[in-house]
Amino acid sequence: MASGSDENGDQQLKLYSYYMSSCAYRVRIALNLKGLKYEYKAVNLLKGEQFSPEFRKLNPICCVPVLVDGDIAVSDSFAILLYLEEKYQQHPLLPKDLQRKAINFQAANIVCSSIQPLLNLAVLNYIEERVSPDAKIEWAKVHIGKGFAALEDLLKNYAGRYAIGDEVSFADLFLAPQIDASFTRFNLDMTQLPLLSRLHEAYNEIPAFIDARPDKQPDATSG
């Protein structure tokens, strides 16, 4: 369940999630920040539960996360976050300033278009099977490093306490899970990325981010 007060009245949200999914992680942070309670619906990707006929009805591409809000089902983390921002406007995540809003989208897209898709389970499993386990890790480090270098350069003129200014915003929800995975899963050397390293420390002090971590989720021990 999300932390914080219930801001969505009697209507309970449902989040179809897998604890290790960085895409679902982004949405969990947003729900926590906005104080929205939700029912956690675990989908075990390692067991292939995302390919079940029931889940395919929610998301034909068979990926988490999926947010169900009454009779509305929204899949894809970017779409879900925009939906939440429009419908549940407490704790806004996008600035009114047009330039800063654009930078938020640009940073988010570097993560969700140029880094994360290259590291998803299907891609890494394919590399491990066709090449080797070591090649899988090297692949991940190369593509994370390339994307992180771009983010470091993009954000250097905008960062404050967080990625874009002194308030948590849309970009932070994409950065936090990706940086966390780089430390915990891929052991990436972050010494050349001082800005992202500092942001990682800042995120580790925010309860909404801490409660969204993979190890805090109900399915964290399911494999």
N, CA, C and O of each residue as an XYZ file, in Angstrom:
892
protein
N       0.833     -1.192      0.000
C       0.000      0.000      0.000
C       0.869      1.243      0.000
O       1.965      1.245      0.561
N       0.388      2.280     -0.618
C       1.116      3.531     -0.622
C       1.092      4.147      0.756
O       0.159      3.938      1.531
N       2.143      4.919      1.056
C       2.163      5.647      2.307
C       1.378      6.933      2.149
O       1.063      7.353      1.035
N       1.066      7.556      3.281
C       0.394      8.849      3.214
C      -1.108      8.708      3.317
O      -1.646      7.605      3.406
N      -1.778      9.860      3.303
C      -3.230      9.872      3.457
C      -3.925      9.453      2.173
O      -3.347      9.497      1.086
N      -5.170      9.049      2.324
C      -5.963      8.608      1.183
C      -6.605      9.809      0.523
O      -7.544     10.389      1.070
N      -6.109     10.194     -0.656
C      -6.606     11.364     -1.364
C      -7.555     10.997     -2.496
O      -8.057     11.877     -3.196
N      -7.805      9.701     -2.680
C      -8.667      9.301     -3.786
C     -10.020      8.787     -3.313
O     -10.685      8.015     -4.005
N     -10.418      9.232     -2.111
C     -11.748      8.927     -1.617
C     -11.975      7.434     -1.465
O     -11.090      6.703     -1.019
N     -13.169      6.986     -1.841
C     -13.517      5.579     -1.692
C     -13.007      4.720     -2.852
O     -13.011      3.492     -2.767
N     -12.573      5.363     -3.922
C     -12.121      4.628     -5.103
C     -10.699      4.129     -4.902
O      -9.770      4.930     -4.802
N     -10.520      2.820     -4.842
C      -9.189      2.267     -4.647
C      -8.525      1.997     -5.986
O      -9.086      1.337     -6.860
N      -7.340      2.516     -6.120
C      -6.530      2.247     -7.300
C      -5.906      0.857     -7.173
O      -5.700      0.353     -6.070
N      -5.612      0.255     -8.317
C      -4.885     -1.009     -8.351
C      -3.651     -0.815     -9.218
O      -3.736     -0.283    -10.325
N      -2.514     -1.246     -8.712
C      -1.271     -1.169     -9.484
C      -0.742     -2.577     -9.711
O      -0.397     -3.283     -8.764
N      -0.684     -2.976    -10.973
C      -0.067     -4.245    -11.355
C       1.425     -3.983    -11.511
O       1.848     -3.193    -12.355
N       2.211     -4.657    -10.684
C       3.615     -4.302    -10.529
C       4.464     -5.554    -10.340
O       3.959     -6.608     -9.953
N       5.735     -5.427    -10.612
C       6.740     -6.419    -10.241
C       7.805     -5.666     -9.467
O       8.240     -4.599     -9.900
N       8.227     -6.188     -8.353
C       9.061     -5.407     -7.442
C      10.367     -4.897     -8.070
O      10.852     -3.826     -7.707
N      10.932     -5.663     -9.009
C      12.199     -5.280     -9.616
C      12.035     -4.397    -10.857
O      13.030     -3.944    -11.422
N      10.825     -4.153    -11.277
C      10.593     -3.338    -12.469
C      10.849     -1.865    -12.168
O      10.198     -1.283    -11.300
N      11.794     -1.262    -12.882
C      12.061      0.169    -12.678
C      10.896      1.012    -13.179
O      10.665      2.112    -12.677
N      10.163      0.507    -14.161
C       9.002      1.240    -14.673
C       7.898      1.304    -13.622
O       7.286      2.353    -13.422
N       7.645      0.179    -12.949
C       6.657      0.169    -11.875
C       7.145      0.990    -10.679
O       6.349      1.631     -9.993
N       8.428      0.966    -10.441
C       9.063      1.738     -9.353
C       8.716      3.225     -9.515
O       8.387      3.892     -8.533
N       8.788      3.745    -10.743
C       8.466      5.158    -10.995
C       7.046      5.480    -10.537
O       6.797      6.500     -9.895
N       6.136      4.596    -10.878
C       4.727      4.833    -10.556
C       4.495      4.721     -9.057
O       3.713      5.487     -8.493
N       5.161      3.783     -8.413
C       5.027      3.657     -6.953
C       5.471      4.941     -6.256
O       4.840      5.373     -5.292
N       6.545      5.547     -6.735
C       6.995      6.818     -6.147
C       5.922      7.882     -6.296
O       5.600      8.581     -5.335
N       5.368      8.009     -7.495
C       4.347      9.031     -7.751
C       3.127      8.832     -6.863
O       2.617      9.793     -6.287
N       2.658      7.605     -6.748
C       1.503      7.312     -5.901
C       1.788      7.691     -4.449
O       0.928      8.243     -3.762
N       2.993      7.393     -3.994
C       3.375      7.744     -2.621
C       3.429      9.260     -2.432
O       2.911      9.787     -1.448
N       4.052      9.949     -3.372
C       4.164     11.400     -3.261
C       2.794     12.069     -3.233
O       2.586     13.046     -2.513
N       1.873     11.541     -4.013
C       0.538     12.125     -4.091
C      -0.399     11.621     -2.991
O      -1.562     12.018     -2.926
N       0.119     10.746     -2.130
C      -0.678     10.257     -1.020
C      -1.842      9.389     -1.436
O      -2.883      9.392     -0.780
N      -1.685      8.650     -2.512
C      -2.764      7.818     -3.043
C      -2.613      6.373     -2.581
O      -1.587      5.737     -2.825
N      -3.637      5.866     -1.917
C      -3.621      4.463     -1.521
C      -3.966      3.594     -2.724
O      -4.758      3.987     -3.580
N      -3.372      2.430     -2.777
C      -3.621      1.534     -3.903
C      -3.429      0.086     -3.477
O      -2.719     -0.219     -2.519
N      -4.081     -0.785     -4.216
C      -3.909     -2.217     -4.018
C      -2.771     -2.700     -4.903
O      -2.771     -2.471     -6.113
N      -1.812     -3.362     -4.298
C      -0.650     -3.870     -5.033
C      -0.987     -5.240     -5.612
O      -1.283     -6.181     -4.876
N      -0.938     -5.339     -6.936
C      -1.229     -6.595     -7.621
C       0.079     -7.110     -8.246
O       0.518     -6.620     -9.286
N       0.673     -8.082     -7.604
C       1.974     -8.580     -8.053
C       1.846     -9.402     -9.334
O       0.957    -10.243     -9.469
N       2.759     -9.133    -10.271
C       2.851     -9.886    -11.525
C       4.288    -10.402    -11.618
O       5.214     -9.620    -11.831
N       4.474    -11.693    -11.461
C       5.816    -12.263    -11.455
C       6.309    -12.445    -12.897
O       5.876    -13.345    -13.618
N       7.221    -11.566    -13.283
C       7.726    -11.594    -14.658
C       8.578    -12.830    -14.922
O       8.608    -13.335    -16.044
N       9.272    -13.320    -13.892
C      10.126    -14.493    -14.082
C       9.308    -15.749    -14.334
O       9.777    -16.687    -14.979
N       8.082    -15.762    -13.822
C       7.193    -16.906    -14.043
C       6.305    -16.709    -15.271
O       5.506    -17.584    -15.607
N       6.442    -15.564    -15.941
C       5.665    -15.322    -17.150
C       4.212    -14.952    -16.922
O       3.384    -15.099    -17.821
N       3.894    -14.469    -15.716
C       2.504    -14.141    -15.420
C       1.982    -12.980    -16.265
O       0.772    -12.806    -16.410
N       2.900    -12.185    -16.821
C       2.486    -11.064    -17.677
C       1.900    -11.529    -19.009
O       1.293    -10.739    -19.732
N       2.082    -12.807    -19.331
C       1.560    -13.336    -20.596
C       0.220    -14.051    -20.428
O      -0.297    -14.631    -21.384
N      -0.337    -14.013    -19.236
C      -1.618    -14.675    -19.005
C      -2.719    -13.962    -19.788
O      -2.608    -12.761    -20.036
N      -3.771    -14.665    -20.181
C      -4.869    -14.028    -20.907
C      -5.502    -12.879    -20.127
O      -5.923    -11.882    -20.714
N      -5.568    -13.019    -18.794
C      -6.176    -11.975    -17.973
C      -5.349    -10.697    -18.011
O      -5.887     -9.597    -18.142
N      -4.027    -10.858    -17.895
C      -3.187     -9.660    -17.907
C      -3.102     -9.049    -19.303
O      -3.029     -7.829    -19.448
N      -3.111     -9.894    -20.322
C      -3.048     -9.384    -21.691
C      -4.233     -8.468    -22.009
O      -4.115     -7.560    -22.832
N      -5.368     -8.706    -21.361
C      -6.528     -7.834    -21.554
C      -6.264     -6.434    -21.011
O      -6.787     -5.448    -21.531
N      -5.450     -6.356    -19.962
C      -5.105     -5.064    -19.376
C      -4.034     -4.348    -20.178
O      -4.075     -3.130    -20.346
N      -3.074     -5.121    -20.670
C      -1.976     -4.533    -21.439
C      -1.545     -5.513    -22.531
O      -0.854     -6.489    -22.241
N      -1.941     -5.270    -23.771
C      -1.651     -6.214    -24.864
C      -0.175     -6.449    -25.105
O       0.193     -7.467    -25.691
N       0.694     -5.523    -24.664
C       2.127     -5.733    -24.883
C       2.756     -6.519    -23.732
O       3.946     -6.834    -23.763
N       1.944     -6.834    -22.715
C       2.348     -7.750    -21.641
C       3.531     -7.246    -20.812
O       4.501     -7.968    -20.579
N       3.427     -6.000    -20.378
C       4.457     -5.406    -19.526
C       3.807     -4.748    -18.318
O       2.655     -4.319    -18.378
N       4.550     -4.672    -17.227
C       4.131     -3.854    -16.094
C       4.837     -2.494    -16.223
O       5.898     -2.384    -16.838
N       4.222     -1.470    -15.630
C       3.050     -1.456    -14.766
C       1.760     -1.224    -15.535
O       1.756     -0.766    -16.678
N       0.659     -1.561    -14.857
C      -0.681     -1.176    -15.301
C      -1.393     -0.575    -14.095
O      -1.376     -1.156    -13.010
N      -2.010      0.568    -14.277
C      -2.799      1.198    -13.227
C      -4.272      1.071    -13.590
O      -4.679      1.428    -14.695
N      -5.062      0.564    -12.661
C      -6.504      0.487    -12.855
C      -7.161      1.471    -11.891
O      -6.964      1.400    -10.678
N      -7.933      2.374    -12.445
C      -8.635      3.400    -11.680
C     -10.113      3.320    -12.061
O     -10.546      3.920    -13.045
N     -10.877      2.572    -11.268
C     -12.270      2.345    -11.623
C     -12.365      1.510    -12.888
O     -11.853      0.391    -12.930
N     -13.010      2.036    -13.915
C     -13.134      1.295    -15.168
C     -12.083      1.711    -16.191
O     -12.186      1.371    -17.370
N     -11.075      2.447    -15.736
C      -9.995      2.891    -16.618
C      -8.734      2.100    -16.310
O      -8.325      2.014    -15.152
N      -8.115      1.524    -17.329
C      -6.829      0.838    -17.188
C      -5.806      1.563    -18.053
O      -6.014      1.754    -19.252
N      -4.707      1.962    -17.437
C      -3.653      2.684    -18.144
C      -2.358      1.898    -18.006
O      -1.958      1.546    -16.896
N      -1.709      1.626    -19.116
C      -0.412      0.943    -19.080
C       0.668      1.880    -19.606
O       0.376      2.894    -20.240
N       1.916      1.526    -19.334
C       3.111      2.309    -19.656
C       3.301      3.384    -18.587
O       2.407      4.193    -18.337
N       4.465      3.378    -17.969
C       4.700      4.271    -16.830
C       4.569      5.744    -17.200
O       4.045      6.531    -16.412
N       5.039      6.130    -18.389
C       4.954      7.533    -18.797
C       3.482      7.951    -18.882
O       3.101      9.007    -18.378
N       2.670      7.126    -19.513
C       1.243      7.427    -19.633
C       0.562      7.444    -18.268
O      -0.283      8.300    -18.002
N       0.926      6.504    -17.407
C       0.333      6.455    -16.072
C       0.666      7.712    -15.285
O      -0.206      8.283    -14.630
N       1.911      8.146    -15.342
C       2.318      9.334    -14.587
C       1.611     10.587    -15.085
O       1.238     11.448    -14.288
N       1.426     10.693    -16.385
C       0.688     11.840    -16.924
C      -0.782     11.773    -16.508
O      -1.392     12.797    -16.202
N      -1.339     10.581    -16.499
C      -2.729     10.401    -16.048
C      -2.881     10.832    -14.590
O      -3.797     11.579    -14.247
N      -1.972     10.352    -13.737
C      -2.025     10.719    -12.325
C      -1.863     12.220    -12.138
O      -2.522     12.823    -11.291
N      -0.992     12.814    -12.924
C      -0.749     14.252    -12.800
C      -1.991     15.056    -13.173
O      -2.277     16.081    -12.553
N      -2.718     14.602    -14.169
C      -3.930     15.300    -14.599
C      -5.087     15.096    -13.628
O      -5.811     16.040    -13.310
N      -5.261     13.864    -13.157
C      -6.437     13.565    -12.341
C      -6.241     13.894    -10.863
O      -7.146     14.409    -10.206
N      -5.060     13.595    -10.352
C      -4.788     13.795     -8.928
C      -3.728     14.893     -8.800
O      -2.530     14.615     -8.840
N      -4.166     16.104     -8.652
C      -3.275     17.247     -8.817
C      -2.544     17.666     -7.543
O      -1.762     18.617     -7.560
N      -2.800     16.951     -6.427
C      -2.019     17.237     -5.235
C      -0.553     16.865     -5.487
O      -0.264     15.932     -6.237
N       0.343     17.581     -4.874
C       1.790     17.401     -5.057
C       2.138     17.329     -6.556
O       2.547     16.277     -7.047
N       1.977     18.432     -7.269
C       2.271     18.425     -8.708
C       3.725     18.076     -9.002
O       4.639     18.472     -8.279
N       3.911     17.331    -10.071
C       5.245     16.841    -10.444
C       5.811     17.536    -11.675
O       6.966     17.316    -12.039
N       5.007     18.370    -12.312
C       5.470     19.116    -13.481
C       5.374     20.616    -13.212
O       4.329     21.101    -12.781
N       6.454     21.349    -13.461
C       6.428     22.801    -13.230
C       5.580     23.504    -14.285
O       5.354     22.973    -15.372
N       5.122     24.689    -13.952
C       4.350     25.478    -14.915
C       5.255     26.116    -15.966
O       4.831     26.365    -17.095
N       6.503     26.378    -15.586
C       7.461     26.959    -16.523
C       7.670     26.004    -17.701
O       8.034     24.844    -17.508
N       7.440     26.494    -18.911
C       7.458     25.633    -20.093
C       8.824     25.020    -20.353
O       8.915     23.848    -20.719
N       9.888     25.797    -20.170
C      11.223     25.257    -20.418
C      11.554     24.142    -19.428
O      12.067     23.092    -19.815
N      11.260     24.373    -18.158
C      11.555     23.355    -17.151
C      10.686     22.108    -17.343
O      11.129     20.990    -17.079
N       9.467     22.306    -17.797
C       8.621     21.159    -18.096
C       9.227     20.340    -19.239
O       9.239     19.110    -19.189
N       9.727     21.025    -20.262
C      10.345     20.333    -21.399
C      11.595     19.572    -20.978
O      11.837     18.465    -21.458
N      12.396     20.158    -20.080
C      13.597     19.480    -19.602
C      13.221     18.238    -18.799
O      13.903     17.217    -18.880
N      12.137     18.319    -18.022
C      11.644     17.138    -17.317
C      11.330     16.012    -18.295
O      11.731     14.867    -18.088
N      10.610     16.348    -19.360
C      10.260     15.331    -20.349
C      11.507     14.796    -21.060
O      11.606     13.600    -21.336
N      12.448     15.683    -21.350
C      13.666     15.251    -22.041
C      14.459     14.274    -21.170
O      14.902     13.229    -21.648
N      14.637     14.615    -19.901
C      15.379     13.729    -18.991
C      14.658     12.395    -18.824
O      15.285     11.335    -18.845
N      13.338     12.453    -18.657
C      12.563     11.223    -18.508
C      12.695     10.341    -19.737
O      12.806      9.120    -19.624
N      12.683     10.957    -20.905
C      12.768     10.182    -22.142
C      14.142      9.574    -22.372
O      14.248      8.520    -22.998
N      15.194     10.213    -21.881
C      16.518      9.594    -21.974
C      16.511      8.268    -21.215
O      17.062      7.269    -21.677
N      15.877      8.279    -20.042
C      15.802      7.050    -19.249
C      14.913      6.017    -19.931
O      15.323      4.873    -20.128
N      13.688      6.422    -20.291
C      12.715      5.415    -20.735
C      12.838      5.058    -22.213
O      12.199      4.109    -22.668
N      13.649      5.798    -22.973
C      13.836      5.464    -24.391
C      15.252      5.000    -24.723
O      15.441      4.156    -25.599
N      16.249      5.552    -24.024
C      17.642      5.286    -24.393
C      18.407      4.439    -23.386
O      19.528      4.017    -23.672
N      17.834      4.180    -22.220
C      18.517      3.353    -21.220
C      17.684      2.115    -20.879
O      18.080      0.992    -21.194
N      16.544      2.319    -20.242
C      15.786      1.199    -19.682
C      15.380      0.119    -20.691
O      15.496     -1.064    -20.370
N      14.911      0.465    -21.891
C      14.516     -0.609    -22.822
C      15.656     -1.546    -23.203
O      15.430     -2.707    -23.544
N      16.880     -1.033    -23.144
C      18.037     -1.855    -23.484
C      18.441     -2.776    -22.340
O      19.310     -3.634    -22.500
N      17.807     -2.594    -21.185
C      18.166     -3.368    -19.999
C      17.022     -4.242    -19.509
O      17.118     -4.850    -18.443
N      15.936     -4.312    -20.280
C      14.802     -5.077    -19.773
C      15.107     -6.578    -19.799
O      16.072     -7.026    -20.416
N      14.271     -7.320    -19.123
C      14.537     -8.739    -18.888
C      14.721     -9.528    -20.178
O      15.612    -10.373    -20.268
N      13.891     -9.260    -21.168
C      13.966    -10.014    -22.424
C      15.287     -9.767    -23.142
O      15.896    -10.697    -23.673
N      15.728     -8.510    -23.157
C      16.987     -8.169    -23.830
C      18.178     -8.806    -23.117
O      19.027     -9.420    -23.762
N      18.247     -8.667    -21.798
C      19.380     -9.207    -21.046
C      19.416    -10.735    -21.104
O      20.488    -11.334    -21.191
N      18.249    -11.354    -21.057
C      18.219    -12.817    -21.174
C      18.698    -13.274    -22.546
O      19.402    -14.276    -22.667
N      18.311    -12.533    -23.575
C      18.725    -12.872    -24.942
C      20.251    -12.798    -25.065
O      20.870    -13.694    -25.639
N      20.857    -11.733    -24.529
C      22.316    -11.570    -24.602
C      23.016    -12.674    -23.814
O      24.015    -13.233    -24.265
N      22.476    -12.984    -22.622
C      23.089    -14.032    -21.808
C      23.042    -15.389    -22.515
O      24.011    -16.146    -22.475
N      21.916    -15.691    -23.158
C      21.763    -16.977    -23.833
C      22.592    -17.063    -25.103
O      23.182    -18.103    -25.395
N      22.638    -15.958    -25.867
C      23.319    -15.988    -27.160
C      24.814    -15.692    -27.061
O      25.590    -16.099    -27.926
N      25.219    -14.978    -25.996
C      26.641    -14.618    -25.866
C      27.175    -15.193    -24.547
O      27.760    -16.276    -24.531
N      26.971    -14.459    -23.438
C      27.446    -14.942    -22.139
C      26.894    -14.053    -21.035
O      26.454    -12.936    -21.306
N      26.910    -14.534    -19.790
C      26.487    -13.693    -18.670
C      27.345    -12.440    -18.521
O      26.829    -11.373    -18.188
N      28.663    -12.563    -18.767
C      29.542    -11.401    -18.666
C      29.190    -10.356    -19.719
O      29.236     -9.156    -19.448
N      28.843    -10.808    -20.909
C      28.465     -9.878    -21.979
C      27.205     -9.105    -21.612
O      27.057     -7.938    -21.977
N      26.298     -9.754    -20.890
C      25.073     -9.103    -20.446
C      25.386     -7.913    -19.546
O      24.822     -6.833    -19.719
N      26.281     -8.114    -18.592
C      26.631     -7.038    -17.656
C      27.370     -5.914    -18.373
O      27.126     -4.738    -18.104
N      28.269     -6.272    -19.280
C      29.013     -5.254    -20.023
C      28.075     -4.430    -20.902
O      28.214     -3.210    -20.992
N      27.132     -5.092    -21.541
C      26.111     -4.408    -22.351
C      25.369     -3.368    -21.503
O      25.194     -2.218    -21.907
N      24.944     -3.807    -20.325
C      24.192     -2.922    -19.434
C      25.030     -1.710    -19.045
O      24.549     -0.578    -19.090
N      26.272     -1.945    -18.666
C      27.124     -0.840    -18.222
C      27.393      0.164    -19.337
O      27.424      1.370    -19.093
N      27.586     -0.322    -20.543
C      27.847      0.579    -21.677
C      26.657      1.496    -21.922
O      26.824      2.704    -22.092
N      25.470      0.932    -21.939
C      24.295      1.733    -22.274
C      23.837      2.617    -21.115
O      23.336      3.719    -21.340
N      24.003      2.148    -19.886
C      23.731      3.017    -18.743
C      24.719      4.180    -18.737
O      24.331      5.333    -18.550
N      25.987      3.868    -18.940
C      27.014      4.909    -18.927
C      26.776      5.980    -19.974
O      26.938      7.169    -19.700
N      26.394      5.565    -21.170
C      26.112      6.519    -22.244
C      24.932      7.422    -21.876
O      25.002      8.640    -22.041
N      23.865      6.826    -21.385
C      22.690      7.604    -21.014
C      22.946      8.515    -19.828
O      22.496      9.661    -19.803
N      23.676      7.995    -18.837
C      23.967      8.801    -17.650
C      24.866      9.987    -17.984
O      24.694     11.068    -17.420
N      25.811      9.801    -18.881
C      26.671     10.918    -19.288
C      25.833     12.026    -19.924
O      26.071     13.210    -19.686
N      24.850     11.630    -20.733
C      23.961     12.616    -21.358
C      23.125     13.338    -20.300
O      22.936     14.552    -20.382
N      22.629     12.602    -19.315
C      21.825     13.208    -18.256
C      22.662     14.156    -17.406
O      22.206     15.238    -17.037
N      23.868     13.749    -17.103
C      24.766     14.605    -16.318
C      24.977     15.941    -17.033
O      24.962     16.998    -16.403
N      25.171     15.884    -18.333
C      25.392     17.097    -19.121
C      24.114     17.930    -19.242
O      24.154     19.156    -19.142
N      22.979     17.254    -19.459
C      21.711     17.955    -19.617
C      21.309     18.701    -18.357
O      20.837     19.835    -18.433
N      21.488     18.083    -17.207
C      20.937     18.610    -15.969
C      21.859     19.570    -15.225
O      21.440     20.190    -14.247
N      23.088     19.702    -15.664
C      24.049     20.498    -14.888
C      23.634     21.953    -14.730
O      24.014     22.604    -13.756
N      22.859     22.468    -15.677
C      22.433     23.873    -15.593
C      21.045     24.040    -14.983
O      20.546     25.160    -14.875
N      20.423     22.942    -14.588
C      19.056     22.999    -14.057
C      18.933     22.440    -12.650
O      18.007     22.794    -11.920
N      19.854     21.573    -12.266
C      19.720     20.875    -10.986
C      19.840     21.832     -9.812
O      20.628     22.777     -9.820
N      19.027     21.550     -8.807
C      19.139     22.198     -7.517
C      19.339     21.091     -6.506
O      20.270     20.293     -6.616
N      18.465     21.050     -5.528
C      18.513     19.935     -4.599
C      18.172     18.638     -5.316
O      18.686     17.572     -4.979
N      17.293     18.745     -6.314
C      16.896     17.580     -7.101
C      17.237     17.808     -8.575
O      17.981     18.736     -8.892
N      16.719     16.997     -9.463
C      17.175     17.014    -10.853
C      16.955     18.356    -11.536
O      17.815     18.844    -12.270
N      15.783     18.948    -11.283
C      15.455     20.221    -11.940
C      14.887     21.155    -10.870
O      13.676     21.240    -10.670
N      15.789     21.845    -10.201
C      15.367     22.752     -9.142
C      15.360     22.094     -7.770
O      15.957     21.038     -7.561
N      14.670     22.746     -6.846
C      14.693     22.317     -5.450
C      13.452     21.535     -5.028
O      13.289     21.217     -3.850
N      12.582     21.227     -5.979
C      11.411     20.410     -5.697
C      11.472     19.125     -6.513
O      11.933     19.130     -7.655
N      11.010     18.038     -5.932
C      10.930     16.777     -6.676
C       9.998     16.964     -7.862
O       8.902     17.507     -7.719
N      10.431     16.516     -9.023
C       9.614     16.657    -10.227
C       9.646     15.366    -11.050
O      10.270     14.375    -10.672
N       8.963     15.418    -12.167
C       8.753     14.269    -13.048
C      10.057     13.526    -13.344
O      10.102     12.298    -13.274
N      11.103     14.261    -13.671
C      12.376     13.641    -14.035
C      12.943     12.783    -12.913
O      13.531     11.732    -13.168
N      12.769     13.226    -11.677
C      13.321     12.481    -10.541
C      12.724     11.081    -10.436
O      13.395     10.144    -10.005
N      11.463     10.945    -10.832
C      10.800      9.638    -10.757
C      11.411      8.640    -11.731
O      11.347      7.432    -11.503
N      11.998      9.131    -12.808
C      12.662      8.266    -13.781
C      14.118      8.025    -13.387
O      14.650      6.932    -13.579
N      14.746      9.044    -12.840
C      16.153      8.924    -12.483
C      16.373      7.988    -11.294
O      17.268      7.143    -11.327
N      15.564      8.133    -10.250
C      15.813      7.390     -9.017
C      15.880      5.873     -9.224
O      16.842      5.252     -8.771
N      14.900      5.252     -9.888
C      14.986      3.798    -10.075
C      16.168      3.366    -10.936
O      16.779      2.326    -10.692
N      16.489      4.183    -11.956
C      17.579      3.800    -12.847
C      18.928      3.909    -12.150
O      19.793      3.051    -12.326
N      19.107      4.961    -11.358
C      20.351      5.102    -10.606
C      20.456      3.995     -9.565
O      21.523      3.409     -9.381
N      19.358      3.712     -8.891
C      19.346      2.662     -7.876
C      19.744      1.320     -8.480
O      20.547      0.588     -7.899
N      19.185      0.996     -9.643
C      19.523     -0.270    -10.311
C      20.990     -0.312    -10.712
O      21.614     -1.373    -10.687
N      21.534      0.828    -11.078
C      22.933      0.881    -11.494
C      23.873      0.534    -10.348
O      24.919     -0.081    -10.553
N      23.487      0.936     -9.138
C      24.271      0.586     -7.958
C      24.038     -0.868     -7.552
O      24.991     -1.615     -7.331
N      22.776     -1.264     -7.456
C      22.447     -2.553     -6.847
C      22.542     -3.743     -7.787
O      22.879     -4.845     -7.352
N      22.250     -3.542     -9.070
C      22.221     -4.666    -10.016
C      23.454     -4.738    -10.897
O      23.916     -5.828    -11.234
N      23.992     -3.578    -11.275
C      25.051     -3.568    -12.280
C      26.389     -3.043    -11.772
O      27.374     -3.031    -12.510
N      26.426     -2.604    -10.497
C      27.674     -2.174     -9.871
C      28.438     -1.179    -10.750
O      29.646     -1.305    -10.950
N      27.711     -0.196    -11.264
C      28.305      0.804    -12.150
C      29.193      1.755    -11.363
O      28.836      2.182    -10.265
N      30.348      2.083    -11.923
C      31.255      3.072    -11.327
C      30.667      4.466    -11.564
O      30.593      4.921    -12.705
N      30.251      5.139    -10.495
C      29.592      6.433    -10.602
C      30.534      7.594    -10.299
O      30.077      8.727    -10.151
N      31.823      7.343    -10.205
C      32.756      8.395     -9.805
C      32.815      9.543    -10.804
O      33.127     10.672    -10.426
N      32.521      9.273    -12.067
C      32.535     10.324    -13.083
C      31.165     10.983    -13.252
O      30.950     11.763    -14.180
N      30.252     10.661    -12.351
C      28.884     11.178    -12.445
C      28.482     11.812    -11.112
O      27.588     11.312    -10.429
N      29.142     12.908    -10.744
C      28.905     13.496     -9.415
C      27.486     14.010     -9.203
O      26.960     13.916     -8.094
N      26.860     14.549    -10.240
C      25.512     15.073    -10.080
C      24.518     13.941     -9.808
O      23.709     14.027     -8.884
N      24.584     12.883    -10.614
C      23.670     11.761    -10.419
C      23.934     11.057     -9.086
O      23.002     10.572     -8.445
N      25.189     11.002     -8.673
C      25.521     10.404     -7.378
C      24.910     11.219     -6.242
O      24.394     10.657     -5.276
N      24.970     12.536     -6.359
C      24.380     13.401     -5.336
C      22.861     13.250     -5.302
O      22.262     13.232     -4.227
N      22.242     13.141     -6.471
C      20.799     12.947     -6.526
C      20.404     11.626     -5.870
O      19.394     11.547     -5.170
N      21.199     10.604     -6.102
C      20.936      9.294     -5.496
C      20.879      9.407     -3.971
O      20.004      8.823     -3.332
N      21.802     10.150     -3.402
C      21.817     10.356     -1.958
C      20.583     11.132     -1.503
O      20.003     10.833     -0.459
N      20.185     12.130     -2.296
C      19.001     12.925     -1.943
C      17.737     12.075     -1.967
O      16.888     12.198     -1.085
N      17.609     11.218     -2.968
C      16.422     10.367     -3.062
C      16.333      9.398     -1.884
O      15.239      9.039     -1.450
N      17.478      8.982     -1.377
C      17.506      8.031     -0.270
C      17.078      8.645      1.057
O      17.054      7.962      2.080
N      16.739      9.931      1.041
C      16.270     10.604      2.258
C      14.775     10.908      2.206
O      14.225     11.465      3.156
N      14.107     10.545      1.100
C      12.697     10.882      0.923
C      11.843      9.641      1.176
O      11.992      8.644      0.469
N      10.946      9.679      2.173
C      10.143      8.489      2.485
C       9.372      7.921      1.299
O       9.276      6.702      1.158
N       8.822      8.782      0.444
C       8.044      8.290     -0.705
C       8.907      7.476     -1.658
O       8.419      6.541     -2.292
N      10.180      7.821     -1.764
C      11.111      7.075     -2.606
C      11.544      5.789     -1.892
O      11.617      4.724     -2.505
N      11.828      5.902     -0.600
C      12.271      4.739      0.169
C      11.200      3.649      0.164
O      11.506      2.472     -0.028
N       9.941      4.048      0.378
C       8.851      3.073      0.440
C       8.558      2.425     -0.910
O       7.912      1.378     -0.966
N       9.021      3.031     -1.984
C       8.795      2.486     -3.332
C       9.901      1.536     -3.777
O       9.795      0.925     -4.840
N      10.951      1.404     -2.986
C      12.081      0.555     -3.367
C      11.651     -0.896     -3.587
O      10.675     -1.359     -2.996
N      12.374     -1.594     -4.426
C      12.038     -3.008     -4.677
C      11.957     -3.859     -3.424
O      11.041     -4.670     -3.291
N      12.896     -3.690     -2.500
C      12.925     -4.542     -1.321
C      11.798     -4.267     -0.333
O      11.615     -5.019      0.623
N      11.037     -3.190     -0.557
C       9.921     -2.845      0.318
C       8.586     -3.393     -0.201
O       7.557     -3.227      0.454
N       8.593     -4.036     -1.356
C       7.333     -4.459     -1.981
C       6.884     -5.839     -1.508
O       7.714     -6.656     -1.109
N       5.580     -6.105     -1.551
C       5.051     -7.383     -1.045
C       5.618     -8.613     -1.737
O       5.717     -9.677     -1.126
N       5.994     -8.478     -3.010
C       6.503     -9.633     -3.774
C       8.019     -9.689     -3.803
O       8.593    -10.386     -4.640
N       8.676     -8.974     -2.911
C      10.141     -8.881     -2.963
C      10.836    -10.215     -2.744
O      11.982    -10.381     -3.163
N      10.192    -11.146     -2.116
C      10.819    -12.446     -1.873
C      10.330    -13.520     -2.823
O      10.620    -14.702     -2.636
N       9.584    -13.112     -3.848
C       8.963    -14.120     -4.737
C       9.880    -14.573     -5.870
O       9.542    -15.502     -6.603
N      11.042    -13.925     -6.023
C      11.965    -14.308     -7.092
C      11.821    -13.437     -8.290
O      12.527    -13.628     -9.280
